[in-house]
Amino acid sequence: MAKKHENYWELVWALARTDFKLRYHGSVLGYVWALLKPLLTFLILNFVFSTIFNPRSSGIQYFSLQLLTSIMLFNFFSEGTMAGLNSLLGKASLVTKIYVPRWTIVIASTINATMIFGMNLIIIAAFFVWQGYWPGIPAVLAFLFFILLTFILILSFSFIAAPLFVKFRDLSQIWEVATQALFYGSPIVYPLKIIPEKYHPILLANPIGYIIHFNKVALTENHYAPFWQNTVFAGIIVVLFFVSLFVFKKLEPKVAENI
């Protein structure tokens, strides 16, 4: 049994590496696009929003670092969920022609997105060095904690959405619009403090918004959510993950016939 599960995880890794290679196959810059795409987004938004309002007047000393880390985390979430959504349909030949545990395909797609995010960490580290600021150990641990929660959130979404997308193909367009709404509904390009306080609970009820806000203020302002609050939030994410596994198990048997 242990050997069998070991082989499954080897399959997950093989699928993730293949997806990663195919993603940039044929492009002139190749893997550089994994770094260039979020970096260009950051440079544009940093220029625009630094012009619209003066971050220092709002008491934000490291607006660029906050914006960069927020964009990278949201990009990880966006790329991961879209890859998870398309995972089963994109591997239709594997699903219908040979037996491959479907969960391995879903997890492999999210690992591929995680590999790209890992490359983006190079940019984040470089910008912190360039700004002459390096967060303390508690802030780095908080950052790793939020990365883990983001990955679990991506997996949870993927286990529910992937088998549904096989039957309901409109989900892709719907999710593209939803991610755009989540981007501007999360405190990425603007600090939470400029929003009236009565709206804070609404914005923080969005899981990725919560992650992004408390991640960036931990890294640049040494401000942390209360321990109990993070514990409750993490507990909700874990419960969502187990619910997604249950849903996936119920929907999985009909995936091949729906393709």
Sequence and secondary structure as in RCSB ss.txt:
>XXXX:A:sequence
MAKKHENYWELVWALARTDFKLRYHGSVLGYVWALLKPLLTFLILNFVFSTIFNPRSSGIQYFSLQLLTSIMLFN
FFSEGTMAGLNSLLGKASLVTKIYVPRWTIVIASTINATMIFGMNLIIIAAFFVWQGYWPGIPAVLAFLFFILLT
FILILSFSFIAAPLFVKFRDLSQIWEVATQALFYGSPIVYPLKIIPEKYHPILLANPIGYIIHFNKVALTENHYA
PFWQNTVFAGIIVVLFFVSLFVFKKLEPKVAENI
>XXXX:A:secstr
 HHHHHHHHHHHHHHHHHHHHHHTTT SSTTHHHHHHHHHHHHHHHHHHHHHS GGGGT S HHHHHHHHHHHHH
HHHHHHHHHHHHHHHTHHHHHHS   HHHHHHHHHHHHHHHHHHHHHHHHHHHHHTT    HHHHHHHHHHHHHH
HHHHHHHHHHHHHHHHH TTHHHHHHHHHHHHHHHSSSSS GGGS GGGHHHHHTSHHHHHHHHHHHHHHH    
 HHHHHHHHHHHHHHHHHHHHHHHHHGGGHHHH 
